[in-house]
């Protein structure tokens, strides 16, 4: 029997009650008399997260998230699916089974995300349908190929039809889509959106029936801008380990209230709303629902005192009471063909050129396009540190030998180079720096270690190994966060001004998010949905 002041997410009322539990389910909820200080809420649900972006395996993620009141997540494993295919999804499902946290997955809809980059796998409509037939796979993952939906592409529609046949929702991903094209997108059956960056965009999509996810992750944070809109879910999308150790859904709830969201509404956005949308047997303190509950101090600070999953205490006063068990499997694919530093150069016969430059914004995954005049020395277009224009290169990791080069603004690096095998969504190797020799050296380190994040200077280096598909560590959140902090400190010493440089860099190759991106086959205009030349004219 669990007693305290409960929040009824159906009525919005708070009253003293006792909750009777049997076999992991709530059997009865009775009003009682009493003066209780604790407040009992349904367990928190993160309705949209990519576990791989935490650089942790599901079981390690759970050990860090549960003490913050998270009892369930809806995870889209399209990162590992783009590298390892169905085998990668199977790994996530198997590893997640070693933890009390309830992992629900979506079937990755866009593997590869676009036909304009090299990926490690391609999931067919048949494979998608096989995944959707599993109880733990609750939706078709974010449909990033919105041009394919709008044009009625046969392969895209087969995947959507598979979800409809099995009565499972389809998640959306269509940043800035509007008007008639948005009507066509939603009309195909897309039910959610997590890429809204303005109240006007969220309102238009909500008016057409989409459920809006207010996102507050490590790199993309839209909650403050969307707080005035009547959003449906609170989500993290992508969260780094240090941020996860400091808070998960509890922190997002705290910020929602701070930004003006009604506290009861905020709790509904993190409990009953996602549970009902994805047909999860959780999200409310009511008979028949799973006994997943969180004891907090109040509806402002959301300090978590105790966490129950299936009626069992799994965390208390910030401490996880279980033991993380990670499935340690040698699972990777890193086949970088030998290349030279000269392969990372942009060439020109002119003395000076106008170059297209990717413009990054701290805290956002959208980018802009700048045009900058750059000098040419000995046929090589040079970066310009005075303009904060650096070099960026993407190197294919799947044995095809593709390399593309361009320029980026906004990192602030004064020297050295950074590189990563985390580069959404195909996860080819991406590197940013001033000097091609150092950029090559950074990539060579990743090639030797099997993947991860690295920063190098003329006489020093820092590495975070990610042996699971080049995306995840087999260590715990504390270990990964400590090494990540050391890595970020080193990058700041090199002059970087971004709050999350590696996460920001990882989104430079995301060819479905406006405006200018770069993949292993070239510079890509998302607005025009085509490759463009680095040098203008």
C-alpha positions as CSV (number, residue, x, y, z in Angstrom):
1,X,0.0,0.0,0.0
2,X,1.3,3.4,-1.0
3,X,-0.1,6.5,0.7
4,X,0.2,10.2,0.0
5,X,-1.2,13.2,-1.9
6,X,-1.8,11.9,-5.4
7,X,-2.2,14.0,-8.6
8,X,-5.1,12.7,-10.6
9,X,-4.1,13.4,-14.2
10,X,-7.6,12.9,-15.5
11,X,-9.2,15.6,-13.3
12,X,-6.2,17.7,-12.3
13,X,-7.2,17.3,-8.6
14,X,-4.7,16.6,-5.8
15,X,-6.0,14.7,-2.7
16,X,-4.8,12.3,-0.1
17,X,-5.2,8.7,-1.1
18,X,-3.9,5.2,-0.8
19,X,-2.8,3.1,-3.8
20,X,-3.3,-0.6,-3.6
21,X,-0.9,-2.7,-5.8
22,X,-0.9,-6.3,-6.8
23,X,1.2,-8.1,-9.5
24,X,2.7,-4.9,-10.6
25,X,-0.6,-3.2,-11.4
26,X,-2.7,-0.7,-9.5
27,X,-5.8,-2.5,-8.2
28,X,-7.5,0.3,-6.3
29,X,-7.2,4.0,-5.4
30,X,-9.0,5.2,-2.3
31,X,-9.4,8.7,-0.9
32,X,-8.3,8.8,2.7
33,X,-7.9,11.3,5.5
34,X,-4.4,12.5,6.4
35,X,-1.8,15.2,6.2
36,X,0.8,14.1,3.8
37,X,3.8,16.1,2.6
38,X,4.8,13.9,-0.3
39,X,3.1,14.2,-3.7
40,X,2.7,11.1,-5.7
41,X,2.7,11.4,-9.5
42,X,2.5,8.9,-12.3
43,X,5.9,7.8,-13.5
44,X,7.4,10.1,-16.1
45,X,7.5,9.2,-19.8
46,X,9.9,10.6,-22.3
47,X,7.8,10.4,-25.5
48,X,10.7,10.8,-27.9
49,X,14.4,10.1,-27.3
50,X,17.3,8.7,-29.2
51,X,19.2,6.6,-26.6
52,X,22.3,6.4,-28.8
53,X,22.7,10.2,-28.5
54,X,23.4,9.8,-24.8
55,X,26.3,7.6,-25.8
56,X,25.0,5.0,-23.4
57,X,23.5,1.6,-23.9
58,X,19.8,1.3,-22.9
59,X,20.7,-0.4,-19.6
60,X,23.2,2.3,-18.7
61,X,20.8,5.0,-19.7
62,X,18.1,3.5,-17.5
63,X,20.4,3.5,-14.4
64,X,20.9,7.3,-14.9
65,X,17.4,8.2,-15.8
66,X,15.3,6.2,-13.3
67,X,16.5,8.3,-10.2
68,X,15.0,11.3,-12.0
69,X,11.5,9.8,-12.1
70,X,11.7,8.4,-15.6
71,X,9.8,5.1,-15.7
72,X,9.3,4.7,-19.4
73,X,10.7,6.0,-22.7
74,X,9.7,5.9,-26.4
75,X,13.0,5.5,-28.1
76,X,13.7,5.7,-31.9
77,X,16.7,3.6,-32.6
78,X,17.3,4.9,-36.1
79,X,20.9,6.0,-35.2
80,X,22.1,2.4,-34.7
81,X,19.8,1.2,-37.4
82,X,21.5,3.4,-39.9
83,X,24.9,1.8,-39.0
84,X,23.9,-1.8,-38.3
85,X,20.4,-2.3,-39.6
86,X,18.0,-4.7,-37.9
87,X,21.0,-6.2,-36.0
88,X,21.4,-2.9,-34.3
89,X,17.7,-2.6,-33.3
90,X,17.9,-6.2,-31.9
91,X,20.8,-5.1,-29.7
92,X,18.8,-2.2,-28.3
93,X,15.8,-4.4,-27.6
94,X,18.0,-7.1,-25.9
95,X,20.0,-4.7,-23.8
96,X,16.9,-2.8,-22.7
97,X,15.5,-6.0,-21.3
98,X,18.1,-5.9,-18.5
99,X,16.6,-3.0,-16.7
100,X,13.3,-2.2,-15.0
101,X,12.8,1.0,-17.0
102,X,10.1,0.4,-19.6
103,X,11.7,0.8,-23.0
104,X,9.2,1.2,-25.9
105,X,10.7,1.5,-29.4
106,X,9.6,2.9,-32.7
107,X,10.5,1.2,-36.0
108,X,13.0,3.4,-37.8
109,X,11.2,4.8,-40.8
110,X,14.1,6.4,-42.7
111,X,17.1,4.1,-43.0
112,X,18.8,5.6,-44.8
113,X,17.4,9.1,-43.9
114,X,17.9,10.3,-47.5
115,X,19.2,8.8,-50.8
116,X,21.8,11.5,-50.8
117,X,24.3,9.9,-48.4
118,X,26.0,6.6,-47.7
119,X,24.4,4.6,-44.9
120,X,25.3,1.2,-43.4
121,X,21.9,-0.3,-44.0
122,X,18.5,0.0,-45.7
123,X,15.3,-1.1,-43.9
124,X,12.6,-2.4,-46.2
125,X,8.9,-2.0,-45.6
126,X,8.8,-5.8,-44.8
127,X,11.4,-5.4,-42.1
128,X,9.6,-2.4,-40.7
129,X,6.3,-4.4,-40.6
130,X,8.1,-7.2,-38.8
131,X,9.4,-4.8,-36.2
132,X,6.0,-3.1,-35.8
133,X,4.4,-6.5,-35.1
134,X,6.3,-6.6,-31.7
135,X,4.5,-5.4,-28.6
136,X,7.5,-3.3,-27.5
137,X,7.6,-1.4,-30.8
138,X,4.7,1.1,-30.5
139,X,4.9,3.3,-33.5
140,X,6.6,4.1,-36.8
141,X,9.6,6.3,-36.1
142,X,9.9,9.9,-37.2
143,X,9.1,10.2,-40.9
144,X,12.0,12.6,-41.9
145,X,11.4,12.0,-45.6
146,X,8.6,14.5,-45.8
147,X,9.2,15.1,-49.6
148,X,8.6,11.4,-50.1
149,X,5.3,11.6,-48.1
150,X,4.1,14.6,-50.0
151,X,4.9,13.1,-53.4
152,X,3.4,9.7,-52.4
153,X,6.7,7.8,-52.8
154,X,5.8,4.1,-52.9
155,X,8.4,2.8,-50.5
156,X,7.6,5.5,-48.0
157,X,3.8,4.9,-48.2
158,X,4.3,1.2,-47.7
159,X,5.9,1.8,-44.3
160,X,3.1,4.2,-43.3
161,X,0.5,1.7,-44.4
162,X,2.2,-1.0,-42.4
163,X,1.8,1.1,-39.2
164,X,-1.8,1.9,-40.1
165,X,-2.5,-1.8,-40.6
166,X,-1.2,-2.6,-37.1
167,X,-3.0,0.4,-35.6
168,X,0.2,2.1,-34.5
169,X,0.8,5.8,-34.8
170,X,3.4,7.5,-37.1
171,X,5.7,10.0,-35.7
172,X,6.5,13.1,-37.7
173,X,9.6,15.2,-38.5
174,X,9.0,18.1,-40.8
175,X,10.7,21.3,-39.7
176,X,9.2,24.5,-41.1
177,X,6.8,22.6,-43.3
178,X,3.7,24.7,-43.9
179,X,0.6,25.3,-46.0
180,X,-0.6,22.8,-48.6
181,X,2.5,20.6,-48.2
182,X,1.9,20.3,-44.5
183,X,-1.7,19.3,-45.3
184,X,-0.5,16.6,-47.5
185,X,2.0,15.4,-44.9
186,X,-0.5,15.3,-42.0
187,X,-3.2,13.8,-44.4
188,X,-0.9,10.8,-44.9
189,X,-1.4,9.9,-41.2
190,X,1.5,11.6,-39.5
191,X,0.4,12.2,-35.9
192,X,3.2,14.0,-34.0
193,X,5.9,16.7,-34.5
194,X,9.0,17.5,-32.4
195,X,10.8,19.9,-34.7
196,X,8.7,23.1,-34.2
197,X,10.9,26.1,-33.4
198,X,8.2,28.8,-33.1
199,X,4.8,29.2,-31.6
200,X,3.3,30.0,-35.1
201,X,4.7,26.7,-36.5
202,X,3.4,24.7,-33.6
203,X,0.0,26.3,-33.8
204,X,-0.4,25.6,-37.5
205,X,0.6,22.0,-37.0
206,X,-1.7,21.6,-34.0
207,X,-4.6,23.1,-35.9
208,X,-4.2,20.2,-38.4
209,X,-4.4,17.6,-35.7
210,X,-0.7,16.9,-35.0
211,X,0.4,16.4,-31.4
212,X,3.2,18.8,-30.6
213,X,6.3,17.7,-28.6
214,X,8.1,20.5,-26.7
215,X,11.7,19.5,-26.9
216,X,14.4,20.3,-24.2
217,X,17.5,18.3,-24.9
218,X,21.3,18.9,-24.8
219,X,21.5,20.7,-28.2
220,X,18.0,21.5,-29.3
221,X,15.9,23.4,-26.8
222,X,12.5,24.7,-28.0
223,X,10.5,24.5,-24.7
224,X,10.9,28.2,-23.8
225,X,9.7,29.3,-27.3
226,X,6.7,26.8,-27.3
227,X,5.6,27.2,-23.6
228,X,2.8,29.5,-24.6
229,X,1.4,27.0,-27.1
230,X,-0.8,24.2,-25.9
231,X,1.7,21.4,-26.5
232,X,1.0,17.7,-25.9
233,X,4.2,16.1,-24.8
234,X,7.5,17.0,-23.1
235,X,10.5,15.2,-24.7
236,X,14.3,15.3,-24.6
237,X,15.0,13.9,-28.1
238,X,18.8,14.0,-27.6
239,X,20.5,14.2,-24.2
240,X,24.2,13.9,-23.3
241,X,25.3,11.9,-20.2
242,X,26.3,14.9,-18.1
243,X,22.9,16.5,-18.6
244,X,21.2,13.2,-17.9
245,X,23.0,12.8,-14.6
246,X,21.8,16.3,-13.6
247,X,18.2,15.6,-14.6
248,X,15.9,14.1,-17.1
249,X,12.1,14.5,-17.2
250,X,12.2,16.0,-13.7
251,X,14.3,18.9,-15.0
252,X,12.2,19.3,-18.1
253,X,9.1,19.5,-15.9
254,X,10.9,22.1,-13.8
255,X,11.7,24.2,-16.8
256,X,8.2,23.9,-18.2
257,X,6.8,25.4,-15.0
258,X,9.5,28.0,-14.9
259,X,8.5,29.0,-18.5
260,X,4.9,29.4,-17.6
261,X,3.3,26.0,-18.3
262,X,0.6,25.1,-15.7
263,X,2.1,22.5,-13.4
264,X,-0.7,20.0,-13.8
265,X,-0.7,20.4,-17.6
266,X,3.1,19.9,-17.5
267,X,2.7,16.6,-15.6
268,X,0.0,15.4,-18.1
269,X,2.5,16.2,-20.9
270,X,5.0,13.8,-19.3
271,X,2.6,11.0,-18.2
272,X,-0.9,10.3,-19.4
273,X,-0.7,12.1,-22.8
274,X,2.2,10.0,-24.2
275,X,0.9,6.9,-22.5
276,X,-2.5,7.2,-24.2
277,X,-1.1,8.2,-27.6
278,X,1.2,5.3,-27.8
279,X,-1.2,2.9,-26.0
280,X,1.2,2.3,-23.0
281,X,-0.2,0.8,-19.9
282,X,1.2,3.5,-17.6
283,X,1.0,7.3,-17.2
284,X,-1.8,7.5,-14.5
285,X,-2.5,6.4,-11.0
286,X,-5.6,4.4,-11.8
287,X,-6.8,0.8,-11.5
288,X,-5.5,-1.5,-14.2
289,X,-2.5,0.8,-15.0
290,X,1.0,-0.3,-14.2
291,X,2.1,0.8,-10.7
292,X,4.7,3.3,-12.0
293,X,4.9,6.2,-9.7
294,X,7.2,9.0,-8.6
295,X,7.2,10.7,-5.2
296,X,8.2,14.4,-5.4
297,X,8.3,17.3,-3.0
298,X,6.1,19.8,-5.0
299,X,5.0,20.8,-8.4
300,X,7.6,23.5,-8.8
301,X,10.9,21.8,-8.1
302,X,9.9,18.2,-8.8
303,X,12.7,16.9,-6.5
304,X,12.4,13.1,-6.8
305,X,12.3,11.3,-3.5
306,X,11.3,7.8,-4.6
307,X,10.5,5.9,-7.8
308,X,8.3,2.9,-8.3
309,X,8.1,0.7,-11.3
310,X,5.5,-2.1,-11.2
311,X,5.0,-1.2,-7.6
312,X,8.6,-1.9,-6.6
313,X,11.0,0.8,-5.3
314,X,13.7,1.2,-7.9
315,X,15.3,4.5,-6.8
316,X,15.4,6.5,-3.7
317,X,16.9,10.0,-2.9
318,X,18.7,10.1,-6.3
319,X,20.2,6.6,-6.0
320,X,19.4,3.8,-8.5
321,X,18.8,0.6,-6.5
322,X,19.5,-1.8,-9.3
323,X,22.7,-2.9,-11.0
324,X,23.1,-2.0,-14.6
325,X,23.8,-4.9,-16.9
326,X,25.1,-4.1,-20.3
327,X,25.2,-6.6,-23.1
328,X,28.8,-6.4,-24.2
329,X,28.8,-7.3,-27.8
330,X,31.4,-6.6,-30.5
331,X,29.2,-4.6,-32.7
332,X,30.6,-2.0,-35.1
333,X,31.2,-1.1,-38.7
334,X,34.1,1.3,-39.4
335,X,35.6,0.8,-42.9
336,X,37.4,4.0,-43.7
337,X,39.5,3.8,-46.9
338,X,42.9,5.3,-46.7
339,X,43.1,9.0,-47.6
340,X,45.5,11.9,-47.4
341,X,45.3,15.3,-45.9
342,X,45.1,16.7,-49.4
343,X,41.8,14.8,-49.9
344,X,40.3,17.2,-47.2
345,X,41.0,20.4,-49.2
346,X,38.7,22.5,-51.3
347,X,40.5,23.5,-54.5
348,X,40.2,26.5,-56.9
349,X,42.1,28.1,-59.7
350,X,41.1,31.6,-58.6
351,X,43.0,33.9,-56.2
352,X,39.8,34.4,-54.1
353,X,36.4,32.8,-54.0
354,X,33.0,33.3,-52.6
355,X,32.2,30.1,-50.6
356,X,28.9,28.8,-49.2
357,X,29.4,28.4,-45.4
358,X,27.3,26.4,-43.0
359,X,26.2,28.7,-40.2
360,X,25.6,27.0,-36.8
361,X,23.5,28.3,-34.0
362,X,24.3,27.3,-30.4
363,X,21.4,25.2,-29.0
364,X,19.8,24.5,-32.3
365,X,20.1,21.8,-34.9
366,X,18.9,24.0,-37.8
367,X,21.7,25.8,-39.6
368,X,21.9,28.8,-41.9
369,X,23.8,29.6,-45.1
370,X,26.4,32.3,-45.3
371,X,28.5,33.4,-48.2
372,X,32.1,34.5,-47.4
373,X,35.0,35.6,-49.4
374,X,38.0,33.3,-48.8
375,X,41.6,33.4,-50.0
376,X,43.1,30.8,-52.3
377,X,46.8,29.8,-51.8
378,X,48.5,27.4,-54.1
379,X,45.1,26.2,-55.4
380,X,43.7,25.6,-52.0
381,X,40.8,27.6,-50.5
382,X,41.8,28.6,-47.0
383,X,39.6,28.9,-43.9
384,X,39.6,32.3,-42.2
385,X,39.9,32.3,-38.4
386,X,39.3,36.1,-38.3
387,X,35.8,35.4,-39.8
388,X,35.4,32.2,-37.7
389,X,35.2,30.2,-40.9
390,X,36.6,26.7,-40.4
391,X,36.9,23.6,-42.6
392,X,34.4,20.7,-42.3
393,X,34.8,17.3,-43.9
394,X,32.7,14.1,-44.0
395,X,34.4,10.8,-44.7
396,X,32.4,7.7,-45.6
397,X,32.7,5.0,-42.9
398,X,31.2,2.1,-45.0
399,X,34.0,1.4,-47.4
400,X,32.8,3.5,-50.4
401,X,35.7,6.0,-50.2
402,X,33.5,9.1,-50.4
403,X,34.9,12.4,-49.0
404,X,33.3,15.8,-49.1
405,X,34.6,19.1,-47.9
406,X,33.2,22.5,-47.0
407,X,33.3,25.4,-44.6
408,X,31.5,26.1,-41.3
409,X,30.9,29.2,-39.2
410,X,30.2,29.4,-35.5
411,X,32.6,27.0,-33.8
412,X,35.2,29.6,-32.7
413,X,38.1,27.1,-32.9
414,X,41.5,28.9,-33.0
415,X,43.5,25.7,-33.6
416,X,43.4,21.9,-33.5
417,X,40.6,19.7,-34.9
418,X,37.7,17.6,-33.6
419,X,36.2,14.5,-35.2
420,X,33.4,12.0,-34.5
421,X,31.8,8.8,-35.7
422,X,28.5,10.3,-34.4
423,X,27.1,12.2,-37.3
424,X,23.4,12.1,-37.8
425,X,21.8,10.1,-39.4
426,X,24.1,7.9,-41.4
427,X,27.0,8.4,-38.9
428,X,29.8,8.8,-41.4
429,X,32.9,10.4,-39.9
430,X,32.8,14.2,-39.5
431,X,35.6,16.5,-38.7
432,X,36.0,20.3,-38.1
433,X,39.2,22.2,-37.9
434,X,41.6,24.8,-39.3
435,X,44.3,22.4,-40.6
436,X,43.8,19.4,-42.8
437,X,46.8,17.5,-41.3
438,X,45.2,17.7,-37.8
439,X,41.8,16.8,-39.2
440,X,43.3,13.7,-40.8
441,X,45.1,12.8,-37.6
442,X,41.8,13.1,-35.6
443,X,40.1,10.7,-38.1
444,X,43.1,8.3,-38.0
445,X,42.7,8.1,-34.2
446,X,39.0,7.1,-34.6
447,X,39.9,4.6,-37.3
448,X,42.4,3.0,-34.9
449,X,40.1,3.0,-31.8
450,X,37.0,1.8,-33.6
451,X,35.0,5.1,-33.2
452,X,34.1,7.8,-30.8
453,X,34.9,11.4,-30.2
454,X,38.3,13.0,-30.5
455,X,40.0,16.4,-30.2
456,X,43.6,17.0,-31.2
457,X,46.0,19.9,-31.1
458,X,49.6,20.1,-32.3
459,X,50.9,18.4,-29.2
460,X,48.0,16.9,-27.3
461,X,44.7,14.9,-27.8
462,X,41.6,13.7,-25.9
463,X,39.5,10.7,-26.8
464,X,36.1,9.2,-25.8
465,X,35.9,5.7,-27.1
466,X,32.4,4.5,-28.4
467,X,32.9,0.8,-29.2
468,X,29.2,0.0,-29.7
469,X,28.6,0.9,-33.4
470,X,30.8,4.0,-32.9
471,X,27.8,5.5,-31.1
472,X,27.7,4.2,-27.6
473,X,30.1,3.4,-24.7
474,X,29.9,0.3,-22.7
475,X,30.6,2.3,-19.5
476,X,28.2,4.0,-17.1
477,X,26.9,7.5,-17.3
478,X,29.3,8.9,-14.7
479,X,32.4,7.5,-16.6
480,X,31.2,8.8,-20.0
481,X,30.2,12.2,-18.6
482,X,33.6,12.6,-16.9
483,X,35.5,11.8,-20.1
484,X,33.1,14.0,-22.1
485,X,33.7,16.9,-19.7
486,X,37.5,16.5,-20.1
487,X,37.0,16.4,-23.9
488,X,34.8,19.5,-23.9
489,X,37.2,21.4,-21.6
490,X,40.0,20.6,-24.1
491,X,37.9,21.9,-27.0
492,X,37.2,25.1,-25.2
493,X,40.9,25.5,-24.6
494,X,41.2,25.4,-28.4
495,X,38.8,28.3,-28.6
496,X,35.4,26.7,-29.2
497,X,32.5,28.8,-28.0
498,X,29.7,26.3,-28.4
499,X,28.0,24.8,-25.3
500,X,27.9,21.3,-26.9
501,X,30.4,21.3,-29.8
502,X,30.3,17.6,-30.6
503,X,26.5,17.4,-30.6
504,X,26.4,20.5,-32.8
505,X,28.9,19.0,-35.1
506,X,27.0,15.7,-35.3
507,X,24.0,17.6,-36.8
508,X,25.9,19.2,-39.6
509,X,25.4,16.1,-41.7
510,X,21.7,15.8,-41.0
511,X,20.4,16.3,-44.5
512,X,16.7,16.6,-43.5
513,X,17.0,19.7,-41.2
514,X,17.3,23.1,-42.9
515,X,19.2,24.9,-44.2
516,X,22.7,24.0,-45.4
517,X,24.3,20.6,-44.5
518,X,27.1,18.4,-45.6
519,X,27.1,14.6,-46.2
520,X,29.8,12.3,-47.6
521,X,28.7,13.0,-51.1
522,X,28.7,16.8,-50.9
523,X,27.3,20.1,-49.6
524,X,23.5,19.8,-49.5
525,X,20.7,22.5,-49.6
526,X,17.8,21.1,-47.6
527,X,15.5,23.9,-48.8
528,X,16.2,23.0,-52.4
529,X,16.7,19.3,-51.6
530,X,19.7,19.0,-53.8
531,X,23.5,19.2,-53.8
532,X,25.1,22.6,-54.2
533,X,28.7,23.7,-55.0
534,X,30.9,25.0,-52.2
535,X,32.2,27.7,-54.4
536,X,29.5,30.1,-55.6
537,X,29.5,30.6,-59.4
